[in-house]
Amino acid sequence: MKRELGIARCGLACCLCSENTHCDGCHCDQCKDMQWCQNRQCSIDRGLDGCYQCDQPCRKGLLEKIKPYGFTLFIRKYGLDTLVDLLERNEANGVVYHRSGISGDYDDFDDVDALLEFIKSGRK
């Protein structure tokens, strides 16, 4: 885990991303996806660090996917540091962020409440 990379504006865990070898995340001005990322632009326009600070219900951009949406809801409820701590614990216990491509254990849910419980427990 690269804790210093933290959580992306959309809720994705940059700190766990195996694709993140040459990326400083969406908080930097060199983000390769900054032209198309709705979540990055919206949070900047609203003066927020991320979607998790917004009080509007939203499923646009990457929030259409359960992992970033669930992570965003988790941060709103329990806090950013708690999410990163639990992701680190879960990784140490064998939970995989990216199993094949960009899908992993956190993507295996249809129900967001079940995902939130998985984050907390680290067990399916």
The first five atom37 places (N, CA, C, CB, O) and aatype in JSON, in Angstrom:
{
  "aatype": [12, 11, 1, 6, 10, 7, 9, 0, 1, 4, 7, 10, 0, 4, 4, 10, 4, 15, 6, 2, 16, 8, 4, 3, 7, 4, 8, 4, 3, 5, 4, 11, 3, 12, 5, 17, 4, 5, 2, 1, 5, 4, 15, 9, 3, 1, 7, 10, 3, 7, 4, 18, 5, 4, 3, 5, 14, 4, 1, 11, 7, 10, 10, 6, 11, 9, 11, 14, 18, 7, 13, 16, 10, 13, 9, 1, 11, 18, 7, 10, 3, 16, 10, 19, 3, 10, 10, 6, 1, 2, 6, 0, 2, 7, 19, 19, 18, 8, 1, 15, 7, 9, 15, 7, 3, 18, 3, 3, 13, 3, 3, 19, 3, 0, 10, 10, 6, 13, 9, 11, 15, 7, 1, 11],
  "atom_mask": [
    [1, 1, 1, 1, 1],
    [1, 1, 1, 1, 1],
    [1, 1, 1, 1, 1],
    [1, 1, 1, 1, 1],
    [1, 1, 1, 1, 1],
    [1, 1, 1, 0, 1],
    [1, 1, 1, 1, 1],
    [1, 1, 1, 1, 1],
    [1, 1, 1, 1, 1],
    [1, 1, 1, 1, 1],
    [1, 1, 1, 0, 1],
    [1, 1, 1, 1, 1],
    [1, 1, 1, 1, 1],
    [1, 1, 1, 1, 1],
    [1, 1, 1, 1, 1],
    [1, 1, 1, 1, 1],
    [1, 1, 1, 1, 1],
    [1, 1, 1, 1, 1],
    [1, 1, 1, 1, 1],
    [1, 1, 1, 1, 1],
    [1, 1, 1, 1, 1],
    [1, 1, 1, 1, 1],
    [1, 1, 1, 1, 1],
    [1, 1, 1, 1, 1],
    [1, 1, 1, 0, 1],
    [1, 1, 1, 1, 1],
    [1, 1, 1, 1, 1],
    [1, 1, 1, 1, 1],
    [1, 1, 1, 1, 1],
    [1, 1, 1, 1, 1],
    [1, 1, 1, 1, 1],
    [1, 1, 1, 1, 1],
    [1, 1, 1, 1, 1],
    [1, 1, 1, 1, 1],
    [1, 1, 1, 1, 1],
    [1, 1, 1, 1, 1],
    [1, 1, 1, 1, 1],
    [1, 1, 1, 1, 1],
    [1, 1, 1, 1, 1],
    [1, 1, 1, 1, 1],
    [1, 1, 1, 1, 1],
    [1, 1, 1, 1, 1],
    [1, 1, 1, 1, 1],
    [1, 1, 1, 1, 1],
    [1, 1, 1, 1, 1],
    [1, 1, 1, 1, 1],
    [1, 1, 1, 0, 1],
    [1, 1, 1, 1, 1],
    [1, 1, 1, 1, 1],
    [1, 1, 1, 0, 1],
    [1, 1, 1, 1, 1],
    [1, 1, 1, 1, 1],
    [1, 1, 1, 1, 1],
    [1, 1, 1, 1, 1],
    [1, 1, 1, 1, 1],
    [1, 1, 1, 1, 1],
    [1, 1, 1, 1, 1],
    [1, 1, 1, 1, 1],
    [1, 1, 1, 1, 1],
    [1, 1, 1, 1, 1],
    [1, 1, 1, 0, 1],
    [1, 1, 1, 1, 1],
    [1, 1, 1, 1, 1],
    [1, 1, 1, 1, 1],
    [1, 1, 1, 1, 1],
    [1, 1, 1, 1, 1],
    [1, 1, 1, 1, 1],
    [1, 1, 1, 1, 1],
    [1, 1, 1, 1, 1],
    [1, 1, 1, 0, 1],
    [1, 1, 1, 1, 1],
    [1, 1, 1, 1, 1],
    [1, 1, 1, 1, 1],
    [1, 1, 1, 1, 1],
    [1, 1, 1, 1, 1],
    [1, 1, 1, 1, 1],
    [1, 1, 1, 1, 1],
    [1, 1, 1, 1, 1],
    [1, 1, 1, 0, 1],
    [1, 1, 1, 1, 1],
    [1, 1, 1, 1, 1],
    [1, 1, 1, 1, 1],
    [1, 1, 1, 1, 1],
    [1, 1, 1, 1, 1],
    [1, 1, 1, 1, 1],
    [1, 1, 1, 1, 1],
    [1, 1, 1, 1, 1],
    [1, 1, 1, 1, 1],
    [1, 1, 1, 1, 1],
    [1, 1, 1, 1, 1],
    [1, 1, 1, 1, 1],
    [1, 1, 1, 1, 1],
    [1, 1, 1, 1, 1],
    [1, 1, 1, 0, 1],
    [1, 1, 1, 1, 1],
    [1, 1, 1, 1, 1],
    [1, 1, 1, 1, 1],
    [1, 1, 1, 1, 1],
    [1, 1, 1, 1, 1],
    [1, 1, 1, 1, 1],
    [1, 1, 1, 0, 1],
    [1, 1, 1, 1, 1],
    [1, 1, 1, 1, 1],
    [1, 1, 1, 0, 1],
    [1, 1, 1, 1, 1],
    [1, 1, 1, 1, 1],
    [1, 1, 1, 1, 1],
    [1, 1, 1, 1, 1],
    [1, 1, 1, 1, 1],
    [1, 1, 1, 1, 1],
    [1, 1, 1, 1, 1],
    [1, 1, 1, 1, 1],
    [1, 1, 1, 1, 1],
    [1, 1, 1, 1, 1],
    [1, 1, 1, 1, 1],
    [1, 1, 1, 1, 1],
    [1, 1, 1, 1, 1],
    [1, 1, 1, 1, 1],
    [1, 1, 1, 1, 1],
    [1, 1, 1, 1, 1],
    [1, 1, 1, 1, 1],
    [1, 1, 1, 0, 1],
    [1, 1, 1, 1, 1],
    [1, 1, 1, 1, 1]
  ],
  "atom_positions": [
    [[0.84, -1.18, 0.0], [0.0, 0.0, 0.0], [0.88, 1.24, 0.0], [-0.95, 0.0, 1.21], [1.88, 1.31, 0.7]],
    [[0.47, 2.2, -0.81], [1.15, 3.5, -0.85], [0.21, 4.54, -0.23], [1.55, 3.89, -2.32], [-0.47, 5.27, -0.95]],
    [[0.18, 4.59, 1.1], [-0.77, 5.47, 1.82], [-0.71, 6.9, 1.34], [-0.48, 5.43, 3.31], [-1.73, 7.6, 1.33]],
    [[0.47, 7.36, 0.95], [0.62, 8.75, 0.54], [-0.21, 9.1, -0.7], [2.08, 9.05, 0.27], [-0.48, 10.28, -0.94]],
    [[-0.61, 8.1, -1.49], [-1.44, 8.36, -2.66], [-2.92, 8.49, -2.3], [-1.26, 7.24, -3.69], [-3.71, 9.02, -3.08]],
    [[-3.28, 8.01, -1.14], [-4.63, 8.23, -0.61], [-5.76, 7.71, -1.47], [0.0, 0.0, 0.0], [-5.65, 6.69, -2.15]],
    [[-6.85, 8.46, -1.42], [-8.1, 8.12, -2.1], [-8.36, 9.17, -3.18], [-9.28, 8.03, -1.1], [-8.21, 10.37, -2.94]],
    [[-8.76, 8.7, -4.35], [-9.07, 9.6, -5.46], [-10.33, 10.4, -5.17], [-9.24, 8.8, -6.78], [-11.09, 10.08, -4.25]],
    [[-10.54, 11.43, -5.93], [-11.72, 12.28, -5.78], [-13.01, 11.49, -5.9], [-11.7, 13.39, -6.81], [-14.0, 11.82, -5.24]],
    [[-13.02, 10.45, -6.72], [-14.22, 9.63, -6.94], [-14.38, 8.56, -5.88], [-14.17, 8.99, -8.31], [-15.43, 7.92, -5.82]],
    [[-13.38, 8.34, -5.05], [-13.46, 7.31, -4.02], [-12.57, 6.11, -4.29], [0.0, 0.0, 0.0], [-12.38, 5.29, -3.39]],
    [[-12.03, 5.98, -5.48], [-11.14, 4.86, -5.75], [-9.88, 4.95, -4.88], [-10.75, 4.82, -7.25], [-9.46, 6.05, -4.51]],
    [[-9.31, 3.81, -4.56], [-8.16, 3.75, -3.66], [-6.85, 3.81, -4.46], [-8.2, 2.48, -2.81], [-6.29, 2.78, -4.81]],
    [[-6.38, 5.02, -4.73], [-5.1, 5.18, -5.42], [-4.0, 4.48, -4.63], [-4.76, 6.68, -5.6], [-3.04, 3.96, -5.21]],
    [[-4.14, 4.46, -3.31], [-3.13, 3.85, -2.44], [-2.97, 2.35, -2.67], [-3.49, 4.1, -0.99], [-1.96, 1.77, -2.28]],
    [[-3.96, 1.71, -3.3], [-3.9, 0.27, -3.55], [-3.77, -0.08, -5.02], [-5.11, -0.4, -2.99], [-3.65, -1.26, -5.36]],
    [[-3.8, 0.89, -5.89], [-3.88, 0.63, -7.33], [-2.57, 0.07, -7.88], [-4.24, 1.91, -8.06], [-1.52, 0.71, -7.79]],
    [[-2.66, -1.13, -8.44], [-1.48, -1.74, -9.05], [-1.14, -1.1, -10.39], [-1.69, -3.23, -9.23], [-0.05, -1.3, -10.92]],
    [[-2.07, -0.33, -10.95], [-1.84, 0.39, -12.2], [-1.14, 1.72, -11.93], [-3.18, 0.62, -12.94], [-0.87, 2.49, -12.86]],
    [[-0.85, 2.0, -10.68], [-0.42, 3.31, -10.24], [1.1, 3.45, -10.15], [-1.04, 3.62, -8.91], [1.61, 3.97, -9.16]],
    [[1.82, 2.99, -11.16], [3.28, 3.06, -11.1], [3.82, 4.42, -11.52], [3.87, 1.98, -11.98], [4.89, 4.83, -11.08]],
    [[3.09, 5.13, -12.37], [3.56, 6.44, -12.84], [2.47, 7.49, -12.68], [4.0, 6.36, -14.3], [2.32, 8.36, -13.54]],
    [[1.71, 7.42, -11.62], [0.56, 8.3, -11.44], [0.6, 8.91, -10.05], [-0.76, 7.53, -11.66], [0.83, 8.21, -9.07]],
    [[0.37, 10.2, -9.98], [0.27, 10.88, -8.69], [-1.18, 11.12, -8.29], [1.02, 12.19, -8.74], [-1.44, 11.83, -7.33]],
    [[-2.11, 10.51, -9.02], [-3.53, 10.61, -8.69], [-4.19, 11.86, -9.25], [0.0, 0.0, 0.0], [-3.55, 12.73, -9.84]],
    [[-5.47, 11.92, -9.05], [-6.26, 13.0, -9.65], [-6.16, 14.31, -8.88], [-7.71, 12.59, -9.73], [-6.72, 15.32, -9.31]],
    [[-5.46, 14.31, -7.78], [-5.27, 15.56, -7.03], [-4.13, 16.39, -7.61], [-4.99, 15.25, -5.56], [-3.95, 17.54, -7.21]],
    [[-3.37, 15.84, -8.54], [-2.27, 16.59, -9.15], [-2.73, 17.2, -10.47], [-1.04, 15.68, -9.37], [-3.74, 16.79, -11.04]],
    [[-1.99, 18.17, -10.95], [-2.34, 18.84, -12.21], [-1.85, 18.09, -13.43], [-1.77, 20.24, -12.22], [-2.06, 18.54, -14.55]],
    [[-1.2, 16.96, -13.24], [-0.72, 16.16, -14.36], [-1.55, 14.88, -14.56], [0.75, 15.79, -14.15], [-1.11, 13.96, -15.25]],
    [[-2.72, 14.83, -13.96], [-3.57, 13.64, -14.07], [-3.86, 13.36, -15.54], [-4.89, 13.83, -13.28], [-4.36, 14.23, -16.26]],
    [[-3.55, 12.14, -15.98], [-3.73, 11.8, -17.39], [-5.2, 11.71, -17.79], [-3.05, 10.48, -17.69], [-5.52, 11.76, -18.98]],
    [[-6.09, 11.57, -16.81], [-7.52, 11.44, -17.09], [-8.3, 12.73, -16.82], [-8.1, 10.33, -16.27], [-9.53, 12.72, -16.84]],
    [[-7.59, 13.82, -16.57], [-8.27, 15.04, -16.14], [-9.21, 15.64, -17.18], [-7.26, 16.06, -15.75], [-10.1, 16.4, -16.82]],
    [[-9.03, 15.32, -18.45], [-9.89, 15.89, -19.48], [-11.26, 15.24, -19.52], [-9.24, 15.75, -20.83], [-12.23, 15.88, -19.91]],
    [[-11.37, 13.98, -19.12], [-12.65, 13.28, -19.23], [-13.3, 12.94, -17.89], [-12.46, 12.03, -20.0], [-14.47, 12.57, -17.86]],
    [[-12.59, 13.06, -16.79], [-13.11, 12.61, -15.5], [-14.13, 13.61, -14.93], [-11.96, 12.41, -14.5], [-13.77, 14.7, -14.48]],
    [[-15.39, 13.22, -14.96], [-16.47, 14.06, -14.44], [-16.33, 14.3, -12.95], [-17.83, 13.43, -14.73], [-16.6, 15.4, -12.47]],
    [[-15.92, 13.29, -12.22], [-15.82, 13.41, -10.77], [-14.72, 14.38, -10.36], [-15.55, 12.04, -10.15], [-14.89, 15.16, -9.42]],
    [[-13.6, 14.34, -11.07], [-12.51, 15.27, -10.78], [-12.97, 16.7, -11.01], [-11.28, 14.96, -11.66], [-12.8, 17.56, -10.15]],
    [[-13.56, 16.96, -12.18], [-13.96, 18.31, -12.53], [-15.07, 18.82, -11.61], [-14.42, 18.37, -13.97], [-15.03, 19.97, -11.16]],
    [[-16.04, 17.99, -11.32], [-17.15, 18.4, -10.46], [-16.65, 18.75, -9.05], [-18.2, 17.29, -10.39], [-17.06, 19.77, -8.49]],
    [[-15.78, 17.92, -8.49], [-15.3, 18.2, -7.13], [-14.45, 19.47, -7.11], [-14.49, 17.01, -6.59], [-14.5, 20.23, -6.15]],
    [[-13.67, 19.7, -8.15], [-12.89, 20.94, -8.24], [-13.82, 22.14, -8.33], [-11.94, 20.91, -9.46], [-13.64, 23.13, -7.63]],
    [[-14.84, 22.04, -9.21], [-15.8, 23.14, -9.37], [-16.51, 23.47, -8.07], [-16.82, 22.8, -10.45], [-16.86, 24.63, -7.83]],
    [[-16.75, 22.45, -7.23], [-17.45, 22.65, -5.96], [-16.49, 22.99, -4.8], [-18.25, 21.41, -5.62], [-16.93, 23.22, -3.68]],
    [[-15.18, 23.0, -5.09], [-14.21, 23.31, -4.05], [-14.04, 22.19, -3.04], [0.0, 0.0, 0.0], [-13.74, 22.44, -1.87]],
    [[-14.23, 20.94, -3.48], [-14.15, 19.78, -2.6], [-12.92, 18.94, -2.93], [-15.41, 18.93, -2.71], [-12.44, 18.94, -4.06]],
    [[-12.42, 18.23, -1.93], [-11.31, 17.28, -2.16], [-11.79, 16.05, -2.89], [-10.67, 16.88, -0.83], [-11.02, 15.39, -3.59]],
    [[-13.07, 15.73, -2.74], [-13.6, 14.55, -3.41], [-15.11, 14.47, -3.3], [0.0, 0.0, 0.0], [-15.73, 15.24, -2.57]],
    [[-15.68, 13.54, -4.03], [-17.13, 13.32, -4.03], [-17.64, 12.99, -2.64], [-17.5, 12.2, -4.99], [-18.8, 13.27, -2.32]],
    [[-16.8, 12.39, -1.82], [-17.17, 12.02, -0.46], [-17.47, 13.22, 0.42], [-16.08, 11.2, 0.16], [-18.04, 13.05, 1.49]],
    [[-17.1, 14.42, 0.0], [-17.41, 15.62, 0.77], [-18.7, 16.3, 0.29], [-16.25, 16.6, 0.69], [-19.14, 17.28, 0.89]],
    [[-19.28, 15.8, -0.76], [-20.47, 16.4, -1.35], [-21.72, 15.86, -0.67], [-20.51, 16.14, -2.86], [-21.8, 14.67, -0.36]],
    [[-22.69, 16.74, -0.45], [-23.93, 16.31, 0.19], [-25.04, 15.97, -0.81], [-24.41, 17.38, 1.14], [-26.16, 15.66, -0.41]],
    [[-24.74, 16.04, -2.1], [-25.73, 15.73, -3.14], [-25.69, 14.24, -3.49], [-25.46, 16.58, -4.4], [-24.61, 13.67, -3.65]],
    [[-26.86, 13.6, -3.62], [-26.86, 12.21, -4.11], [-26.43, 12.2, -5.56], [-28.27, 11.55, -3.95], [-26.94, 12.98, -6.37]],
    [[-25.5, 11.33, -5.91], [-24.94, 11.36, -7.25], [-24.39, 9.98, -7.62], [-23.82, 12.44, -7.35], [-23.8, 9.29, -6.79]],
    [[-24.59, 9.61, -8.86], [-24.01, 8.37, -9.39], [-23.38, 8.64, -10.75], [-25.09, 7.25, -9.5], [-23.34, 7.75, -11.6]],
    [[-22.88, 9.87, -10.97], [-22.3, 10.16, -12.27], [-20.84, 9.77, -12.33], [-22.46, 11.63, -12.59], [-20.18, 9.58, -11.3]],
    [[-20.34, 9.66, -13.53], [-18.94, 9.32, -13.74], [-18.61, 7.96, -13.15], [0.0, 0.0, 0.0], [-19.35, 7.0, -13.34]],
    [[-17.5, 7.9, -12.45], [-17.05, 6.63, -11.87], [-17.94, 6.17, -10.71], [-15.63, 6.76, -11.38], [-17.82, 5.02, -10.28]],
    [[-18.81, 7.03, -10.21], [-19.72, 6.63, -9.14], [-20.81, 5.7, -9.64], [-20.34, 7.85, -8.5], [-21.61, 5.2, -8.85]],
    [[-20.86, 5.45, -10.94], [-21.77, 4.44, -11.48], [-21.33, 3.04, -11.05], [-21.83, 4.53, -13.02], [-22.14, 2.12, -11.0]],
    [[-20.06, 2.9, -10.73], [-19.49, 1.6, -10.33], [-19.57, 1.46, -8.82], [-18.02, 1.46, -10.81], [-19.43, 2.44, -8.08]],
    [[-19.8, 0.25, -8.36], [-20.06, 0.03, -6.93], [-18.84, 0.34, -6.05], [-20.51, -1.4, -6.71], [-19.01, 0.86, -4.95]],
    [[-17.65, 0.03, -6.5], [-16.48, 0.22, -5.64], [-16.28, 1.7, -5.29], [-15.22, -0.33, -6.33], [-16.24, 2.02, -4.11]],
    [[-16.15, 2.61, -6.26], [-15.96, 4.01, -5.86], [-17.18, 4.59, -5.13], [-15.65, 4.85, -7.08], [-17.04, 5.4, -4.21]],
    [[-18.38, 4.17, -5.56], [-19.59, 4.64, -4.89], [-19.61, 4.18, -3.43], [-20.86, 4.14, -5.63], [-19.88, 4.97, -2.53]],
    [[-19.33, 2.91, -3.21], [-19.3, 2.38, -1.85], [-18.21, 3.01, -0.99], [0.0, 0.0, 0.0], [-18.44, 3.32, 0.18]],
    [[-17.04, 3.2, -1.57], [-15.95, 3.84, -0.82], [-16.34, 5.26, -0.44], [-14.65, 3.84, -1.65], [-16.04, 5.72, 0.66]],
    [[-17.01, 5.97, -1.35], [-17.46, 7.34, -1.08], [-18.46, 7.35, 0.07], [-18.08, 7.96, -2.34], [-18.35, 8.18, 0.97]],
    [[-19.43, 6.45, 0.04], [-20.4, 6.37, 1.13], [-19.73, 6.0, 2.44], [-21.5, 5.36, 0.79], [-20.09, 6.52, 3.5]],
    [[-18.76, 5.09, 2.39], [-18.04, 4.68, 3.59], [-17.32, 5.88, 4.21], [-17.03, 3.56, 3.25], [-17.38, 6.08, 5.42]],
    [[-16.65, 6.68, 3.38], [-15.93, 7.86, 3.89], [-16.9, 8.83, 4.54], [-15.15, 8.56, 2.77], [-16.61, 9.38, 5.6]],
    [[-18.04, 9.05, 3.91], [-19.05, 9.96, 4.49], [-19.49, 9.49, 5.87], [-20.27, 10.08, 3.56], [-19.71, 10.31, 6.77]],
    [[-19.62, 8.19, 6.04], [-20.14, 7.63, 7.3], [-19.06, 7.45, 8.36], [-20.79, 6.3, 7.03], [-19.31, 7.71, 9.54]],
    [[-17.86, 7.0, 7.95], [-16.84, 6.61, 8.94], [-15.55, 7.43, 8.86], [-16.51, 5.16, 8.76], [-14.74, 7.39, 9.79]],
    [[-15.35, 8.16, 7.77], [-14.15, 8.98, 7.65], [-13.1, 8.4, 6.71], [0.0, 0.0, 0.0], [-13.02, 7.18, 6.51]],
    [[-12.32, 9.27, 6.15], [-11.28, 8.91, 5.19], [-10.18, 8.05, 5.82], [-10.66, 10.17, 4.6], [-9.78, 7.04, 5.24]],
    [[-9.71, 8.45, 6.99], [-8.64, 7.69, 7.64], [-9.09, 6.28, 7.99], [-8.17, 8.41, 8.9], [-8.31, 5.33, 7.88]],
    [[-10.34, 6.13, 8.41], [-10.87, 4.81, 8.74], [-10.88, 3.92, 7.51], [-12.28, 4.92, 9.34], [-10.5, 2.75, 7.58]],
    [[-11.32, 4.48, 6.36], [-11.32, 3.68, 5.14], [-9.91, 3.22, 4.79], [-11.91, 4.48, 3.97], [-9.7, 2.03, 4.53]],
    [[-8.95, 4.12, 4.79], [-7.58, 3.76, 4.42], [-7.02, 2.73, 5.4], [-6.67, 5.01, 4.39], [-6.35, 1.79, 4.99]],
    [[-7.29, 2.91, 6.69], [-6.82, 1.93, 7.69], [-7.4, 0.55, 7.41], [-7.2, 2.39, 9.1], [-6.68, -0.45, 7.46]],
    [[-8.7, 0.49, 7.13], [-9.33, -0.81, 6.89], [-8.88, -1.43, 5.57], [-10.84, -0.66, 6.9], [-8.72, -2.64, 5.48]],
    [[-8.69, -0.62, 4.55], [-8.17, -1.14, 3.28], [-6.79, -1.73, 3.48], [-8.14, -0.03, 2.21], [-6.46, -2.77, 2.9]],
    [[-5.96, -1.07, 4.29], [-4.62, -1.59, 4.56], [-4.71, -2.9, 5.33], [-3.79, -0.56, 5.36], [-4.0, -3.86, 5.01]],
    [[-5.56, -2.96, 6.34], [-5.75, -4.2, 7.1], [-6.26, -5.31, 6.19], [-6.72, -3.97, 8.27], [-5.78, -6.44, 6.25]],
    [[-7.25, -4.99, 5.36], [-7.82, -6.0, 4.47], [-6.78, -6.51, 3.48], [-9.03, -5.43, 3.72], [-6.72, -7.71, 3.21]],
    [[-5.97, -5.61, 2.94], [-4.92, -6.04, 2.02], [-3.94, -6.99, 2.72], [-4.16, -4.81, 1.46], [-3.55, -8.01, 2.15]],
    [[-3.56, -6.66, 3.94], [-2.64, -7.52, 4.7], [-3.25, -8.9, 4.97], [-2.26, -6.85, 6.03], [-2.54, -9.89, 5.15]],
    [[-4.59, -8.94, 5.0], [-5.3, -10.2, 5.25], [-5.72, -10.91, 3.96], [-6.52, -9.95, 6.1], [-6.49, -11.87, 4.0]],
    [[-5.22, -10.44, 2.82], [-5.45, -11.15, 1.57], [-6.56, -10.63, 0.67], [0.0, 0.0, 0.0], [-6.8, -11.21, -0.39]],
    [[-7.24, -9.56, 1.06], [-8.26, -8.97, 0.19], [-7.54, -8.28, -0.97], [-9.18, -7.96, 0.98], [-6.59, -7.52, -0.77]],
    [[-8.01, -8.55, -2.18], [-7.32, -8.08, -3.38], [-8.09, -6.91, -4.01], [-7.16, -9.22, -4.41], [-9.28, -7.03, -4.3]],
    [[-7.41, -5.8, -4.21], [-8.02, -4.62, -4.83], [-8.17, -4.82, -6.33], [-7.17, -3.36, -4.55], [-9.23, -4.54, -6.9]],
    [[-7.11, -5.31, -6.98], [-7.13, -5.64, -8.41], [-6.79, -7.11, -8.58], [-6.13, -4.75, -9.21], [-5.66, -7.53, -8.34]],
    [[-7.76, -7.89, -8.99], [-7.51, -9.3, -9.22], [-7.16, -9.53, -10.69], [-8.74, -10.15, -8.82], [-6.11, -10.1, -11.0]],
    [[-8.02, -9.1, -11.58], [-7.76, -9.2, -13.02], [-8.13, -7.86, -13.64], [-8.56, -10.4, -13.69], [-9.27, -7.4, -13.49]],
    [[-7.19, -7.24, -14.32], [-7.45, -5.89, -14.82], [-7.64, -4.96, -13.63], [0.0, 0.0, 0.0], [-6.77, -4.87, -12.77]],
    [[-8.78, -4.28, -13.59], [-9.03, -3.37, -12.47], [-10.08, -3.91, -11.51], [-9.45, -2.02, -12.99], [-10.48, -3.21, -10.57]],
    [[-10.54, -5.13, -11.73], [-11.55, -5.71, -10.84], [-10.9, -6.54, -9.74], [-12.53, -6.59, -11.64], [-9.89, -7.22, -9.96]],
    [[-11.49, -6.47, -8.58], [-10.99, -7.23, -7.45], [-12.1, -7.58, -6.49], [0.0, 0.0, 0.0], [-13.28, -7.54, -6.86]],
    [[-11.73, -7.9, -5.26], [-12.7, -8.35, -4.27], [-13.77, -7.3, -3.95], [-11.99, -8.74, -3.01], [-14.91, -7.66, -3.65]],
    [[-13.43, -6.03, -4.0], [-14.39, -4.98, -3.68], [-15.41, -4.78, -4.8], [-13.68, -3.68, -3.39], [-16.42, -4.09, -4.6]],
    [[-15.17, -5.35, -5.96], [-16.08, -5.21, -7.1], [-17.13, -6.32, -7.13], [-15.3, -5.21, -8.39], [-18.02, -6.29, -7.97]],
    [[-17.04, -7.3, -6.26], [-17.88, -8.5, -6.29], [-19.25, -8.31, -5.62], [-17.17, -9.63, -5.62], [-19.84, -9.28, -5.17]],
    [[-19.74, -7.09, -5.56], [-20.99, -6.81, -4.84], [-22.01, -6.14, -5.75], [-20.72, -5.94, -3.62], [-21.66, -5.36, -6.63]],
    [[-23.27, -6.47, -5.51], [-24.38, -5.77, -6.15], [-25.07, -4.83, -5.16], [-25.39, -6.78, -6.72], [-25.75, -3.89, -5.56]],
    [[-24.88, -5.11, -3.88], [-25.53, -4.35, -2.82], [-24.49, -3.51, -2.08], [-26.26, -5.3, -1.83], [-23.52, -4.04, -1.55]],
    [[-24.7, -2.2, -2.06], [-23.7, -1.32, -1.47], [-23.56, -1.54, 0.04], [-24.05, 0.14, -1.75], [-22.47, -1.39, 0.59]],
    [[-24.66, -1.88, 0.72], [-24.56, -2.15, 2.16], [-23.69, -3.37, 2.44], [-25.96, -2.36, 2.77], [-22.95, -3.4, 3.43]],
    [[-23.77, -4.38, 1.59], [-22.92, -5.56, 1.73], [-21.45, -5.19, 1.51], [-23.35, -6.67, 0.73], [-20.57, -5.71, 2.18]],
    [[-21.18, -4.29, 0.57], [-19.82, -3.81, 0.34], [-19.3, -3.07, 1.56], [-19.76, -2.9, -0.9], [-18.16, -3.28, 1.97]],
    [[-20.13, -2.22, 2.16], [-19.7, -1.48, 3.35], [-19.36, -2.43, 4.49], [-20.79, -0.49, 3.79], [-18.38, -2.22, 5.21]],
    [[-20.15, -3.47, 4.66], [-19.87, -4.47, 5.7], [-18.58, -5.22, 5.4], [-21.04, -5.46, 5.82], [-17.81, -5.53, 6.31]],
    [[-18.34, -5.52, 4.13], [-17.1, -6.19, 3.73], [-15.88, -5.33, 4.03], [-17.15, -6.54, 2.24], [-14.87, -5.83, 4.51]],
    [[-15.98, -4.04, 3.76], [-14.88, -3.13, 4.08], [-14.58, -3.2, 5.58], [-15.21, -1.67, 3.65], [-13.42, -3.3, 5.98]],
    [[-15.63, -3.15, 6.4], [-15.45, -3.17, 7.85], [-14.91, -4.49, 8.36], [-16.76, -2.86, 8.54], [-14.05, -4.51, 9.25]],
    [[-15.41, -5.6, 7.82], [-15.03, -6.91, 8.37], [-13.86, -7.56, 7.63], [-16.21, -7.83, 8.32], [-13.09, -8.31, 8.23]],
    [[-13.73, -7.27, 6.34], [-12.71, -7.93, 5.54], [-13.09, -9.35, 5.16], [0.0, 0.0, 0.0], [-12.27, -10.1, 4.64]],
    [[-14.37, -9.71, 5.43], [-14.85, -11.07, 5.15], [-16.16, -11.0, 4.39], [-15.04, -11.88, 6.46], [-17.01, -10.15, 4.66]],
    [[-16.3, -11.91, 3.42], [-17.56, -11.98, 2.66], [-18.56, -12.86, 3.36], [-17.3, -12.52, 1.24], [-19.67, -13.04, 2.87]]
  ]
}
